[in-house]
């Protein structure tokens, strides 16, 4: 039992508190946290980004509405144009059938009219301008071809005068 009589078995220094040995006590450190989530939504950058996104979405919707309205108007105008073209074709066909030269000639013959002969036609030749001015100094000459036409016309008038009497 000699080993038990030593003082090392009863050393209570190991159980003493650490405070006696100049141990620092824990300090509380206050750390500021970031803003709450509700405050992050009020950040100007977030608000601007949100406003831009809403504006772009609104513009896209407005663009689609305008495009639909224009498409409806275009369809209506196309339908109206087709209707008018069909009506124009019908009226042109009707006018052509009424105003055809053959029908006019037949109707004129029914009314007692006759075709003109060559001698009944007078031709006027304008050589350089749209109007001809005759003055006292201008000689009254007729070209050879015009003389033939004039004589033929004069003979035709004389023949017509005799047949009427």
C-alpha positions, 0 to 999 in steps of 0.5 A, a space after each residue: 500500500 505504499 503506492 497509495 500514500 503518495 500525494 499524487 493520487 489526491 491531486 485535485 488541481 486537475 479538476 479546478 476551473 480554467 478561470 483561475 488560469 487567466 482564461 478569457 471568457 467568451 465574448 459575444 460579437 454582434 454581426 449585422 445580417 443582410 437586409 430582410 427579404 422584404 427590403 431586398 425587393 425594394 432595391 432600385 435595381 430590382 424595381 427597374 428590372 421588374 419595370 423593364 420586364 413588365 414594359 416589354 411584356 406589355 409591348 409584346 401583348 400590344 404588338 400582337 393585338 395590333 397585328 391581329 387587328 391589321 390582319 382582320 382588316 386585311 382579310 376584310 379588304 381582300 374579300 371586298 377586293 375579290 368581290 369588286 373584281 368579280 363584279 367588275 368582270 361581270 359588268 365588263 362582260 355585260 358592257 362588251 356584249 352590249 357595245 360590241 361593234 357587230 351589234 352596233 353595226 346591226 342596230 345602225 342598219 336596222 335604223 336605216 344607216 349605211 356605211 360611209 364610202 371613201 369619197 364621203 370621208 375627208 382627211 386632214 393632215 397635220 404635218 408639224 404642229 397641232 394647229 395650222 394658221 392660214 394667213 393672207 400670204 400663205 399660198 393655197 396649194 394642195 399636194 397631189 395626193 390631197 388633190 386626188 382625195 378632194 376630186 374623189 370627195 367632190 365627185 362623191 358629193 355630186 353623185 350623192 346629190 343626184 341620187 337623192 333627187 
